[in-house]
Amino acid sequence: MSDPSLTHAPLSDCTVDQTWSGSTAVLAVIGTVDMLTMPKLQAAIESALAAHPSALIVDLTEVDFLASHGMRVLIDAHDGKSPETEFLVVAEGPITARPMILIGLTELISVYPTLNEALLRLAA
């Protein structure tokens, strides 16, 4: 007989919403980005890049866990984009920015603390 006081954690969940600001695609990622959910982020990035944006911003503001699999998707997106497309990531704090800093990802990818700052960078 199982103990009813034991609860199981729900499976990872992630949503990715795509919006546009002019010719810039913005992907707002919400939830957990790990081995189970990274295909959803990867598919959203591929879909956005297929529209040939001038820039792609991946906004991780609402991410509650960023695993190495998610960071690998960001590296692949950076490496796989066309030279004409700028690639920026919005991340701040211990959940998203800190792991990216620790592995040196911020030396490869432009990271901004807010979406507004990323958009201002593109407008400059």
N, C-alpha and C positions, 0 to 999 in steps of 0.2 A: 504494500500500500504506500502511495507517495505522500509525502509531507505537504499539506496545503500551505504551510507557511513559507515554503520555498517558492520563489518566483523566478521566472526566466526572463532575462533581458531580451527586449525585442531585437529583431534583426536590424542591421544597419539600414538607414534610409537616407536618401539624398534626392533633392529636386534641383533642377537647373532651369531657370527662366531666362529666355533670351529677349532682349529689347535692343533698340537701335537708337543711337544719338547721332544723327546725320549719317555718315558712312562708317561709323564705329559700332561694332557689335559688342554688347555688354551681356555677359553671362553671370547672373546672380545665382550663386551656389548656396544651398541651404541644407544643413544636416551634417552627416558623416561622409567623409571621402576616404574610403578604405578599399581593400581588395574586392569587396562585394559590390561597391557602388561606383568604382572608378570607370567601369564601362559606360555608365550613364553620362559622366562628365566628358569622357573621351568622345562619345557620339555627338554630344552638344557642341564641342569644340570643332569637330570635323564638319558638322553641319554649318556652323557659323563661318568657318574658313572657306567652305565651298561657295559662299555668296561673295567672296572676294572683298572683304571689308578693308578700309584703309588702316583700321586698327581693331584689335580684339582685346577687350578687357575681361579678365576673369575675376569677379568680385567674390572673395572668400569671407566677407564680413560676417555672414550668418552661419559659417561652418563651425560645428562644435567639436570636430576631431579631424585632423589632417594626417593621414598615414603616409608612409613612404610611397605607396602605390599611387596616391593622389599627386604627390610631388613628381613622380615619374611621368604622369600624364602631362603635367605642366612643362616639363623638360621636352617631351616629345612634341608638344604643340609649338614650343619656341623653335625647336630644330626643324619642324616640318612645315612651318608657315612660309609663304612666299616672301622674298626680300622686300616687297612693297608694303607688307602688312606689319605694322608695329604691334608688339605683344606686351601687355602690361598686366600686372596682378595687383589686386587690392587685398592687403593683409596687414593686420596689426595685432600685437599681443602674443601671449604665450601659446595660444592654440594654433595659430597659422604662421605668423611672422617668425617667431622664435625658431621653430624647426627648420624653416627655410634659411634663416641666417646661419644656424649651426652647421648645416651641410654645405653651405656656400652657394646656395641657389640664388641668393640675391646678387651675386656677382655676375650671374648669367642673365637673369630676368629682372626687368625694372619693376620694383615693388613700391606701392604707395599706400599710405595709411587710410586713405578714404577714396571713395569713387570720385568725389569732386576734385581732389588733387590730381587724380589720374587724368580726368577730362581736361583740367586746366593745363596739364603738361602737354596734352595733344593739341590744344588750342594755341599754345605758344609758338 
